[in-house]
């Protein structure tokens, strides 16, 4: 593929430089190690947690991908300042030691983090082009499809009070 062409169109030199700035050089061996570890952990959640635990584990393995996405959005020049602040607030919540569901509870402890990230991304998406989201996504599958899955699962399985608390935190804190 020609370095100057993307999606059938020629990229101006200035845009090429901006895209190069976003590229993160990742050691292929480290990436393979991470993917192997991820697959082993998924196998463990499937075998130990049954169908329900396997599905929950599948969603929770998206959390690091969503974290990276939010961090990238906070740095992306195409994202308005208000949405960058929201992305920063989401990152702050994720790294805070105090959560709605404590992180020390195995597996379940990260559910609030995942739901908060996805609901926050939905709010950010109201004010940015979906392409910006897709450009910054490096996780499995399509980002919008993954967000829909997590949102639907949260609405089906989470306690309504917990879901309201997460939504309230997003509205008042960010």
Secondary structure, 3 states (H helix, E strand, C coil): CCCCEECCEECCHHHHHHHHHHCCCCCHHHHHHHHHHHHHHHHHHHHHHHHHHHHHHHHHCCHHHHHHHHHHHHHCCCCCHHHHHHHHHHHHHHHCCCCCCCCCCCCHHHHHHHHHHHHHHHHHHCCCCHHHHHHHCCCCCCHHHHHHHHHHHHHHHCCHHHHHHHHHHHHHHC
